[in-house]
Amino acid sequence: MNEQKAHWDDLGTILAIAATGSLSGAARRLGVSHATVYRRLGAIEKRLGVRLFERSRTGYTPTPAGEDLARTAEHLEAEVLAAERRVVGQDLQPSGNVAVTTTDSLLFGLLSPVFRDFRASHPEISLDVAISNQLFNLSKREADVAIRPSNMPPETLVGRRIAVLEQAVYGRADAYDPITTHAALRAFSWIGPSSGLYDRPLQSWMTAVGVDACCPYRVDTLMGLLAAVRTGTGIAVLPCYLGDGDPLLARLTEPVAELARELWLLTHPDLRRVARIRALMEFTAQAVKARLDA
């Protein structure tokens, strides 16, 4: 036998012929035609330079070389099947680690109790949560699941929209009354986003309403906006999941329609059927909806 190695398909063909003792039996086992098996066997023997089967009226009997390759193929097949069972078994059991990326405001205002309840119901799954206002590269496995507000999620990811996040104007409950007109909004000191908090819709709305000029204080995170409003620095647009849950704050306006954001659960296409990923996404979708409805 020369030094060329049989291909995986070649080993499968040899094993099928050895196991069934005929080309027709091998063809049925492999799901191909009799002629295909005949052609494959001839090509294998020609490439390897050795006869693998003795032909007779009773069928095909392996030569010593054929027996050697058939045993190797049988061993490899058993190993592959065992590995598949192990992998499938792990996937069917929701266990292991899930890396999640989300924003600081979502974690503080919405997701922390959701993740707590998820861990209680799925103790075999651990969570590794990365807080960032930038979308991690899920293709490079920087994270397994992203929970993000976005009206245009990346096309390379799969998932579902689980909610619409409304935003409204908030101020200290002990300092402000409800505001019904844009003109009234311009009478107050505002807290706005700095260049580090890239929020073009919010910046455009504040400019259109005329309150951007009333904004002597700016911060670069939503949590910074929340902290400033809580201390009475001024009024600001906040997500309702942050503002409504804070007893110090009052919603001063109706939700601003043009500032509504879709909340997405996203993952890489290769991960969407992994049991632990699916378990987290399904639980989170239901829990977030329930909390926002409440």
N, C-alpha and C positions, 0 to 999 in steps of 0.2 A: 504494500500500500504506500502511495507517495505521501508527501507531507501536507497535501491539501486537506482541509477539514470539511466534513459534510456540513451542509447548511441545516438550520433547524427543520425546515420542511423536508429535507432529505431524511433526517432521522425519524420524523413522523411517518414517512412513506415506508422506510425499512421496518419499523415497528409494526405497522399495520399489516404488511405482507407476512412477517414472521408470526404474528398473532393469529391471522386467519388462514394462512397456508395457501392463499390464492390471490390472484390479481383482482378478481371480481369481488371477493370478500374485503380486500383492502379498499377497493373503490367505494363500496357501500359504507365502510367505516369512516373514510375520509370525506365522503360526500362529493366525489368526483367521478369521472367516467373511467371505464376499464382502460381505454386508450391512453388516458392521462397518466394512470399509474404505470402502464407499460413504458410510456415514454420517459417518465421520471426515473424509473429503475434503470433503464438503459443509459440515461445521461449520468446517473450517479456512478454506475460501474465503470463507464468510460472515463469519468473524471478521476476516480480513485485508482483506476488501473487494476481492479481486482473483481473477481466474480463473487457475488454476495449470496446467490441462491442457485441451488441445483433444480433444474426444471424436469418434471416427470409427469406422467399421466395422472398421478395422484395429487399433484400440486407443486408448490414451491417449498423447498427445504433449505434452511439457511446453511451456508458454508461456515467454517470456523470464523472467517472474517465477518460474515453476516450475523452470526450469533453474538460476536463481540459488540458490533454496532447496535444490535437489537437490545442487548442488555443495557448498554449505555443509554439508549433512547428511553427504555422503560424506567431506568433510574431517574433520568431528567424529568420525565413526565410526572412521576410520583412527587418529585420535589416541587415542581411547578404547581401541581394541584394542591399540595399541602400549603404552599405559600399563598395561593389564592384563597384557600379556606381561612387562613389566619387573617389575611387582609379583610376579606368580606366579613368575618366575624367581628373584627374590630370596628368596622364601619357600621355594622348593624347595631352595635352597642354604643349608645351615646356616652362616650368617655374620652378623656384626654384634655388637652389644652386648646383654648380658642383665643387668638389674639384679636382684640377689638380696638378700633380707633374711633374716637368721637370728639366732640368739642367740650370745653370746660363747662359752658353754660348748659348744654344738654345733660351732662353727667350730674351737675348740681341740681338742676331744676326738674329733671324728668327721669333720668336713667338709673340713678343710684338705688332707689328702692326696687326698680325692675330687676337689676342685676342681683340684688340681695335675695329676692324671691326666686329668681332663676337658680341660684346656687342652692337654695333650700330644696328645690324640687329636683335638681339634677346634681347631687353631690359628687358624682364621678367626673363632672366636667369642671375644669378650672378656667378662670378668666384672667387674661392679662390685658388690662385696659391702658391704652396710650392716649393721652390728652394732647390734641393738636388741632389747630385751626386749618391745617393743610391736609389735603387728602393723601394718605399714604399710598404707595405703589403696591396694590394688591397683587399685581402680576409678578412682582419680585418677592412676594410673601412677607412684606413688611408688616402686614396685618392680614387676618383671615376675613374679617367682617368690618365694614365701615358703616356707621350710623351718622348720616349727614343731612343737614338741610340744603336742598338744591332743587332748583327748577329745571336744571339741565345736567342730570347725572352722566358720568362717562359712559360712552357706548360700549366700551370694552368690558364693563361689569354687568352682572345680572342681579336682580333683586326685585323689590317691590316698594311702591309708595305706601306707607303705613298711616300717614296723617297729613293734614295741612296745618301748619303752625301759624297762628295769627299773631299780629303785633299791634300794640296800641301805645298811647302816650300815658306815662305813669309819673306820679309825684308822691310826696309824703302824704299820707292820709290825714295828718293833723295840720296840713298847711295849704291844701288846694281843694277846690270844689270842681265838679265836672265842667268840662269845656266843650262848647257846642259849635264854635265857629273858628275858622282859620285866623281871623283877625284877633280873636281872644288869645290864640296860641302865641302870638307875637308879643304879648304883654309880659311874658315871663322869661327868666334866664334859662337857657338850655344847656344840656350836656350832649355833645355830639361825638361821632366817630372820628378819630384821627386817621392819618394816612395808613397807619399800621393795621387798622381794622377796615379791610377792603369790603365796603358795602355800598356799591354803586346805587342800587335802588333806594336805600335809605338816604344817601347824600342827595340824590336827585329829588326825592320827595321833600326833604327839608328845604332845599333851594326853591322848589316850586311853591311851597307854602309860605316862604318868606321868613323861616325861623333860623336859617343857617347864619344870618347876620346877628342873631341873638344868642350866639353860642360861644361864650368866652372860655369854656372848659371842655377839653376833648380827651378821650382815652382810647386805647387801642384794643380793648376786649369788651365783650358783652358783660362779663363779670365786673369790669371796671365801671361800666355804665350803671350797673345795678348798685354797686357800692356807693357811687356818687349820689344817686337818687335817694338811697336809704339815709344818707347823712344830711339830706336837705340842701345839697348844692344847687339843684335845679330840677327841671323835668326832662324826660328823655323817652324815646321810643324803646320799648323792651318787648321781648317775646312774652306772650300771655302766660306761658307755662312758668316763667320766672316771676312776673309781676303779680299774678293772681294768687300765688301761693305765699306771698310775703305779707304778714299782718301789718307791717309798717307802711305799706304802699296802697295807693288807690288808683284804679283805672280811671283816667280823666277823660278819655274819648272812646268812641266805638273802635273796633279793630279797623286798621287802615287796609283797605282791600288790596291796594297795589303792593303792599309789603308782605303779603302772605307768602310763606315758603312751604314747599313740599318736603316732608321728611322721608328719607329713603333708607332702606336696609339693603346693603350692597355686598356682593362677594364676587370672587372670580368664578367663571363658568366651570372650571375644573373642580371646584369645592362645593358646588351647590347640592350635591347628593351625599356629601359626607354627613353622617348621622349627627355628630355634635354640632356642626354648623347649622344643619337644618333645625335641630332642636332649639338652638339659641334664636334663630331668626323667627321661627313660629311663635315661641314664647314671647319674645320681645314685641312682635307685631300686635299680639292680642293684649298684652299688658299695657303697652303705650296707648292703644286705642281706649282701653278701659279707663286709664288715668285721665286722658284728655276729655273723655265724655263726662267724667265725674267732675 
